[in-house]
Amino acid sequence: MGLRHLSDEALVRRLQRAAFSYLIDYADPDTGLVADTSRDGSPCSIAVVGFALSAYPVAVENGWLSRKEAADRTLKVLRFFLNSVQSAAADATGYRGFYYHFLDMRSGRRVWQCELSLIDTALLIAGVLVAAGYFDGDGEESEIRDHADALYRRVDWHWAQNGTSGLSQGWKPECGFLHYGWEGYNEATILYILGLGSPTFPLSASCFETWSLTYQWENLLDRDVLYCGPLFTHLFSHAWIDFRGIRDAFMREKDSDYFENTKSAIAIHREYGERNPYEFEGYCRDFWGVTAGDGPSVPALRQNGRDRRFFGYMSRGVPYGPDDGTISPWAMLATLPFTPEAALSGTRYLLEHYPEVCPGDRFSSGFNPTLHSAPGGWLSEGWYGLDQGLLAVSIENHRSGLIWDIMRRCRYIRAGLAHAGFTGGWL
């Protein structure tokens, strides 16, 4: 049966399973590392591995993997990272407990002279902690917990402050710390919470407050919101942490919380789609999802009386841009835990009008109907692991709250939230 004719529950389950299957189809059989994209020769993205570790329990609960198979896959990954080369060498896997953003799928060594990535390490470690919380049995499940704890405790979050009250975004052996940090609200909440909760090398107590001083609280399209333009920034940390009803000092002052803020951001994205200020093709209240992802890399052109520029792979945002008419087809469904009606309405609209965005039941990374490079518009090639991993986990949080439940019990997450000043709700 075609996707459009399924009930809401059947549609969501089918798309969730297809998203999860990416994490199996594009995993290396020896290292357990998962490819950044489905394209030939793609390296591993450590953030995708974090989503895979988080999604294995989802697969067990849904009957897609046996508990033994999920534990075996998890243990393979944890053993790899625990035994991988940690040094300042340019071709190591990591340094000071952090890992390089992209790794060779078979050797696990750094590729592309990429950065030792704080945020991607945080997403990996979040998955490591999910594994520790879910696999609570004896034997190899006990080994999972031991390895997970060792990996978390090894990360030297304090070193990444580089002697400041802030936090760098990364480090390279060729030049040291990158000359930019975290400014403004974004996906880094999970990074700060994990760093603050560390029993070995924690961030300094002032670090989170220093970051929150750079926040922008704005009224956009008639809604108050803690601003960040790309939609994914309002989703990533929420894949692991249930922010409903818990508040830090900033949100207590605004009488809101980060979960409600994401709902406001979604409403702004929908309103922006409806207003469509740049007259992009397709945009409407059920066609939105401007975020980071793949997009067309073509020369500027003039079309229908407007100059059009296209940005390739980049982070797009609403309402300040950049925006070139590219949406991420997976993004609407990923908002299911926050605004189920909007997520399903937009997803069904997309499948009805542009079914080509979901080949093999998996959403492509980017779609731009304004650029008429092919019938129906431009479509990204293949799939991206981050998109599929986020979908598999987010849908499960909507359906059962599984990952949120696991992480609410994690003492490191609870400690990190407490050190960041969160109170109320389930805390």
C-alpha positions as CSV (number, residue, x, y, z in Angstrom):
1,M,0.0,0.0,0.0
2,G,1.3,3.5,-0.9
3,L,2.2,5.8,2.0
4,R,-0.5,8.3,1.3
5,H,-3.3,5.7,1.9
6,L,-2.0,4.5,5.3
7,S,-3.5,5.5,8.6
8,D,-1.6,8.1,10.7
9,E,-0.2,5.4,13.0
10,A,0.7,3.0,10.1
11,L,2.4,5.9,8.2
12,V,4.5,7.0,11.1
13,R,5.6,3.4,12.0
14,R,6.5,2.7,8.4
15,L,8.6,5.9,8.0
16,Q,10.2,5.3,11.4
17,R,11.3,1.8,10.5
18,A,12.7,2.9,7.2
19,A,14.6,5.7,8.9
20,F,16.0,3.3,11.4
21,S,17.0,0.8,8.7
22,Y,19.5,3.4,7.4
23,L,21.5,2.9,10.6
24,I,21.8,-0.8,9.9
25,D,22.2,-0.6,6.1
26,Y,25.1,1.8,6.3
27,A,27.0,0.5,9.3
28,D,30.5,-1.1,9.0
29,P,30.3,-4.8,10.0
30,D,33.6,-4.7,11.9
31,T,33.8,-1.3,13.6
32,G,30.1,-0.6,13.9
33,L,30.6,2.9,12.6
34,V,27.8,4.4,10.6
35,A,28.2,6.4,7.4
36,D,27.4,10.1,7.3
37,T,25.5,9.7,4.0
38,S,24.5,6.8,1.7
39,R,26.8,8.1,-1.0
40,D,29.8,5.9,-2.1
41,G,32.9,6.5,0.0
42,S,31.2,8.4,2.7
43,P,33.1,8.5,6.0
44,C,31.5,7.9,9.4
45,S,29.9,10.8,11.2
46,I,30.3,10.3,15.0
47,A,27.0,12.1,15.6
48,V,25.2,9.5,13.4
49,V,26.7,6.8,15.6
50,G,25.2,8.6,18.6
51,F,21.8,8.4,17.0
52,A,22.4,4.8,16.1
53,L,23.2,3.9,19.7
54,S,20.0,5.7,20.8
55,A,17.9,3.9,18.2
56,Y,19.0,0.3,18.9
57,P,16.7,0.3,22.0
58,V,14.0,1.7,19.8
59,A,14.4,-1.2,17.4
60,V,14.3,-3.8,20.3
61,E,11.0,-2.3,21.7
62,N,9.5,-2.3,18.2
63,G,10.7,-5.9,17.3
64,W,13.1,-4.8,14.5
65,L,16.1,-6.2,16.3
66,S,16.4,-8.8,19.0
67,R,17.8,-7.6,22.3
68,K,20.9,-9.7,21.8
69,E,21.6,-8.3,18.3
70,A,21.1,-4.7,19.6
71,A,23.5,-5.4,22.5
72,D,26.1,-6.9,20.2
73,R,25.9,-3.9,17.8
74,T,26.2,-1.6,20.8
75,L,29.1,-3.4,22.3
76,K,31.0,-3.4,19.0
77,V,30.8,0.4,18.8
78,L,31.7,1.0,22.4
79,R,34.7,-1.3,22.2
80,F,35.8,0.4,19.1
81,F,35.8,3.9,20.7
82,L,37.2,2.8,24.0
83,N,40.2,1.1,22.2
84,S,40.7,3.7,19.4
85,V,43.7,5.9,19.3
86,Q,43.5,9.0,21.6
87,S,46.4,11.3,20.9
88,A,47.4,14.7,19.5
89,A,48.5,13.0,16.2
90,A,46.8,14.3,13.1
91,D,45.4,10.9,12.1
92,A,44.1,9.7,15.6
93,T,40.5,8.9,16.2
94,G,40.2,11.4,19.1
95,Y,42.0,13.3,21.8
96,R,41.2,14.0,25.5
97,G,38.1,11.9,25.2
98,F,36.6,13.9,22.3
99,Y,36.4,12.5,18.7
100,Y,36.9,13.9,15.3
101,H,33.8,14.8,13.4
102,F,34.4,12.4,10.5
103,L,36.2,9.1,10.7
104,D,37.3,6.5,8.1
105,M,34.6,3.8,8.2
106,R,37.1,0.9,8.5
107,S,40.1,2.3,10.3
108,G,38.3,4.8,12.5
109,R,41.0,7.4,11.7
110,R,40.4,11.1,11.2
111,V,39.6,12.2,7.6
112,W,39.3,15.5,5.7
113,Q,41.5,17.3,8.3
114,C,38.2,17.7,10.2
115,E,37.9,19.2,13.7
116,L,37.8,17.5,17.0
117,S,34.2,18.2,17.4
118,L,32.6,19.1,20.7
119,I,29.0,19.0,19.6
120,D,29.3,15.8,17.6
121,T,31.2,14.2,20.5
122,A,28.3,15.3,22.7
123,L,25.7,13.6,20.4
124,L,27.8,10.5,20.4
125,I,28.1,10.4,24.2
126,A,24.4,11.0,24.5
127,G,23.9,7.8,22.6
128,V,26.5,6.1,24.8
129,L,24.5,7.0,27.9
130,V,21.2,5.8,26.3
131,A,22.9,2.4,25.8
132,A,24.1,2.4,29.5
133,G,20.6,3.2,30.7
134,Y,18.8,0.6,28.5
135,F,21.0,-2.4,28.7
136,D,20.6,-3.2,32.4
137,G,21.2,-7.0,32.3
138,D,24.2,-9.3,33.1
139,G,27.0,-10.5,30.9
140,E,27.7,-8.3,27.8
141,E,25.0,-5.8,29.0
142,S,27.1,-5.3,32.1
143,E,30.1,-4.7,29.8
144,I,28.1,-2.1,27.9
145,R,27.5,-0.1,31.1
146,D,31.1,-0.3,32.1
147,H,32.4,0.8,28.7
148,A,29.8,3.6,28.5
149,D,30.8,5.0,31.9
150,A,34.5,4.9,31.0
151,L,33.8,6.7,27.7
152,Y,31.8,9.5,29.4
153,R,34.3,9.9,32.2
154,R,37.2,10.2,29.8
155,V,35.9,13.3,28.1
156,D,37.8,16.4,29.3
157,W,35.1,19.0,28.9
158,H,37.0,21.5,31.1
159,W,40.0,21.4,28.7
160,A,37.7,22.5,25.9
161,Q,37.0,25.8,27.7
162,N,40.6,26.8,26.8
163,G,41.0,28.8,30.0
164,T,37.9,30.9,29.5
165,S,34.4,30.9,30.9
166,G,33.1,30.0,27.4
167,L,33.4,26.9,25.3
168,S,35.2,26.4,22.0
169,Q,33.4,24.6,19.1
170,G,36.4,22.4,18.4
171,W,40.2,21.8,18.1
172,K,42.6,20.8,15.4
173,P,46.1,19.4,15.9
174,E,47.4,21.8,13.2
175,C,46.2,25.0,14.8
176,G,44.7,24.3,18.3
177,F,41.3,25.6,19.4
178,L,39.0,27.0,16.7
179,H,38.6,30.8,16.9
180,Y,34.8,30.7,17.4
181,G,32.7,29.5,20.3
182,W,29.0,29.1,21.0
183,E,26.9,32.3,20.7
184,G,23.2,32.4,20.8
185,Y,20.7,29.6,21.5
186,N,21.3,26.5,19.3
187,E,21.7,22.7,19.4
188,A,24.5,22.9,22.0
189,T,22.2,22.5,25.1
190,I,23.0,18.8,25.2
191,L,26.7,19.6,25.1
192,Y,26.6,21.9,28.1
193,I,24.4,19.5,30.1
194,L,26.8,16.6,29.5
195,G,29.8,18.8,30.3
196,L,28.3,20.1,33.5
197,G,27.3,16.7,34.7
198,S,30.8,15.1,34.4
199,P,32.2,13.7,37.6
200,T,35.8,13.9,36.3
201,F,36.4,16.9,34.0
202,P,33.3,19.2,34.3
203,L,32.7,22.5,32.7
204,S,33.1,25.4,35.1
205,A,29.8,26.4,36.9
206,S,29.7,29.8,35.0
207,C,29.9,28.2,31.6
208,F,26.2,27.7,30.9
209,E,25.3,31.2,32.2
210,T,28.0,32.7,30.0
211,W,26.4,31.0,27.0
212,S,22.9,32.1,28.0
213,L,23.9,35.7,28.1
214,T,24.3,35.5,24.3
215,Y,20.7,34.4,23.8
216,Q,18.3,36.5,21.6
217,W,14.7,36.6,22.9
218,E,12.6,38.1,20.1
219,N,9.1,38.7,18.8
220,L,9.0,37.1,15.3
221,L,6.0,36.9,13.1
222,D,3.8,37.8,16.1
223,R,5.3,35.2,18.5
224,D,7.8,35.5,21.3
225,V,10.7,33.0,20.9
226,L,14.2,32.3,22.0
227,Y,15.6,32.7,18.5
228,C,17.6,30.4,16.4
229,G,16.8,30.2,12.7
230,P,17.5,26.6,11.6
231,L,14.8,24.2,12.7
232,F,17.2,21.3,13.7
233,T,18.6,23.5,16.5
234,H,15.2,23.3,18.2
235,L,15.1,19.5,17.9
236,F,18.5,17.9,18.5
237,S,19.0,18.3,22.3
238,H,15.3,17.3,22.7
239,A,16.0,13.9,21.2
240,W,17.5,13.0,24.5
241,I,16.3,15.4,27.2
242,D,12.6,15.9,28.1
243,F,12.4,19.7,28.6
244,R,8.7,19.7,29.4
245,G,8.1,21.6,32.6
246,I,11.8,22.1,33.6
247,R,13.3,25.6,33.5
248,D,16.6,27.3,33.9
249,A,17.0,30.9,35.0
250,F,16.4,32.2,31.5
251,M,13.2,30.3,31.0
252,R,11.9,31.1,34.5
253,E,12.2,34.8,33.7
254,K,10.3,34.2,30.4
255,D,7.7,32.0,32.0
256,S,8.4,29.3,29.4
257,D,10.5,26.2,28.9
258,Y,12.6,24.9,26.0
259,F,9.9,22.5,24.9
260,E,7.3,25.3,24.6
261,N,10.0,27.4,22.8
262,T,10.4,24.7,20.2
263,K,6.6,24.7,19.6
264,S,6.9,28.5,19.1
265,A,9.7,28.0,16.6
266,I,7.6,25.5,14.7
267,A,4.7,28.0,14.6
268,I,7.1,30.6,13.2
269,H,8.3,28.2,10.5
270,R,4.7,27.5,9.5
271,E,3.8,31.2,9.4
272,Y,6.9,32.0,7.4
273,G,5.9,29.3,4.9
274,E,2.4,30.8,4.7
275,R,3.7,34.3,4.1
276,N,6.4,33.2,1.8
277,P,8.2,36.6,1.6
278,Y,10.6,35.6,-1.2
279,E,7.9,33.8,-3.3
280,F,9.5,30.4,-3.4
281,E,7.6,27.7,-5.1
282,G,5.7,25.3,-2.9
283,Y,5.9,27.2,0.4
284,C,2.8,27.2,2.5
285,R,1.6,26.4,6.0
286,D,2.0,22.7,5.2
287,F,5.4,23.1,3.4
288,W,8.1,24.2,5.7
289,G,11.3,22.9,7.4
290,V,14.1,25.3,6.6
291,T,17.1,23.9,8.4
292,A,20.6,22.6,7.9
293,G,21.1,20.2,5.1
294,D,21.8,19.5,1.5
295,G,20.8,22.0,-1.2
296,P,21.5,22.8,-4.8
297,S,25.0,24.1,-5.8
298,V,24.3,25.9,-9.0
299,P,25.1,29.4,-10.3
300,A,22.8,32.3,-9.6
301,L,20.0,32.8,-12.0
302,R,17.0,35.1,-12.7
303,Q,13.7,33.4,-12.5
304,N,10.1,34.8,-12.7
305,G,11.5,38.3,-12.2
306,R,13.6,37.5,-9.2
307,D,17.3,36.9,-8.7
308,R,17.9,33.5,-7.2
309,R,21.0,32.3,-5.4
310,F,21.6,28.7,-4.2
311,F,23.8,27.8,-1.3
312,G,24.6,24.0,-1.5
313,Y,25.0,22.2,1.8
314,M,24.5,24.8,4.6
315,S,22.5,25.8,7.6
316,R,19.3,27.7,6.5
317,G,17.0,29.6,8.8
318,V,13.7,31.4,9.4
319,P,12.9,34.2,9.2
320,Y,16.2,36.0,8.8
321,G,17.6,33.4,6.4
322,P,19.6,32.3,4.6
323,D,16.8,30.8,2.5
324,D,17.0,29.7,-1.1
325,G,13.7,27.8,-1.4
326,T,15.2,24.5,0.0
327,I,13.4,22.6,2.7
328,S,14.4,19.4,4.4
329,P,11.5,16.9,3.8
330,W,12.2,15.0,7.0
331,A,12.0,18.0,9.2
332,M,8.2,18.3,9.5
333,L,7.8,14.7,10.7
334,A,10.7,15.2,13.2
335,T,8.5,17.8,15.1
336,L,6.0,15.1,15.9
337,P,6.7,15.2,19.7
338,F,6.0,18.9,19.8
339,T,3.1,19.6,17.3
340,P,1.7,16.2,16.1
341,E,-1.1,17.8,14.1
342,A,1.2,20.1,12.2
343,A,3.8,17.4,11.7
344,L,1.4,15.0,10.2
345,S,-0.5,17.6,8.1
346,G,2.8,18.8,6.6
347,T,4.1,15.3,6.0
348,R,0.9,14.2,4.3
349,Y,0.9,17.3,2.1
350,L,4.5,16.6,1.1
351,L,3.8,13.0,0.2
352,E,0.7,14.0,-1.7
353,H,2.3,16.7,-3.8
354,Y,5.9,15.7,-4.0
355,P,6.2,11.9,-3.4
356,E,9.6,11.8,-5.0
357,V,11.1,13.3,-1.7
358,C,10.7,9.9,0.0
359,P,12.3,7.2,-2.1
360,G,12.3,3.8,-0.4
361,D,10.2,5.3,2.5
362,R,13.2,7.4,3.5
363,F,13.1,11.2,3.3
364,S,15.8,12.9,1.3
365,S,18.0,15.6,2.9
366,G,16.9,18.5,0.7
367,F,14.3,19.5,-1.8
368,N,13.9,22.7,-3.8
369,P,10.9,22.9,-6.2
370,T,11.9,26.5,-7.1
371,L,15.0,25.3,-9.0
372,H,13.7,23.7,-12.1
373,S,16.8,21.6,-12.7
374,A,14.6,18.5,-13.0
375,P,10.9,17.7,-13.3
376,G,9.4,18.8,-10.0
377,G,12.5,20.6,-8.8
378,W,15.9,19.8,-7.3
379,L,16.3,16.8,-5.0
380,S,19.2,15.7,-2.9
381,E,21.0,12.5,-3.8
382,G,20.6,9.6,-1.4
383,W,20.1,10.0,2.4
384,Y,21.9,11.6,5.3
385,G,22.3,9.6,8.6
386,L,21.6,12.5,10.9
387,D,18.2,13.0,9.3
388,Q,17.3,9.3,9.6
389,G,18.6,9.0,13.2
390,L,16.8,12.0,14.4
391,L,13.6,10.8,12.9
392,A,13.8,7.3,14.4
393,V,14.4,8.7,17.9
394,S,12.0,11.6,17.7
395,I,9.1,9.5,16.5
396,E,9.7,7.1,19.4
397,N,9.7,9.9,21.9
398,H,6.3,10.9,20.5
399,R,5.0,7.3,20.5
400,S,6.3,6.0,23.8
401,G,8.7,8.5,25.4
402,L,11.4,5.7,25.5
403,I,14.6,7.8,25.1
404,W,13.2,10.5,27.4
405,D,12.4,7.9,30.1
406,I,15.9,6.4,29.9
407,M,17.6,9.7,30.1
408,R,15.5,11.0,33.0
409,R,17.0,8.2,35.0
410,C,20.6,9.0,34.0
411,R,22.4,10.5,37.0
412,Y,24.8,12.4,34.7
413,I,22.0,14.1,32.9
414,R,20.2,15.0,36.1
415,A,23.5,16.4,37.6
416,G,24.1,18.4,34.4
417,L,20.6,19.9,34.5
418,A,21.0,20.8,38.2
419,H,24.3,22.5,37.6
420,A,22.8,24.5,34.8
421,G,20.1,25.7,37.1
422,F,17.2,23.6,35.9
423,T,14.4,23.0,38.4
424,G,10.8,21.9,38.4
425,G,8.9,19.2,36.5
426,W,10.3,15.7,36.6
427,L,13.5,17.0,38.3
